[in-house]
C-alpha cells in the first residue's frame, strides 16, 4: 500500500492505519553537539578531548608510502596509456597517409582508386581518434574513482583502528 493512501488530506493517518508503527521511529538520528566557537586566531576555544589523541595511530603519510602508491598507480595504468598512445599514433599515421594519397606529387598519386583509399584512411583516422579520446576519458574517470575510493577506504580503516583501540 502506498503512503498516499495511508494519509489524509489533513496530514494525519486515516483511522484504519493508526495502529501501524510510526515510520519516523525507524529513522532516529542521534543528537549532534554544536561545534565550539572559534577564537579570532581560528583555533577552537575548547581544546580537543585527550581520548581522541591516540599515540598508536599514525596521523601522517610518509613520503615513501606516497611514492610507492604513485608508482603502483602508474604501473596499473601503463597498459591503458600504451593503448591510448598507440591509438593517437595510428590516427596521425592514417591522417599522414591521407595526405600522401591526396598530394599531387606523392608516391601514391598513380594508384587507382586513390580517392576511395584516402576516404578509407580518413574514416580509420577518425575511428582511432575517437577510441583514443574515449579510452582517455574512461581512464581519467577511473583514476578519479580509484583515488577517491582509496581515500574513503583509508578513512574507514583509520576510523576502525581508532574504534578498536578505545
Secondary structure, DSSP 4 states (H G I P E B T S, - for coil): --HHHHB-TTSSBPGGGTTSPPGGGGG-----PPPPPBPTTSSBSSPPPGGG--TTS--S--HHHHHHHHHHHHHHHHHHHHHHHHHHHHHHHHHHHHHHHHSTTSTTTTSTTHHHHHHHHHHHHHHHHHHHHHHHHHHHHHHHHHHHHHHHHHHHHHHHHHHHH-
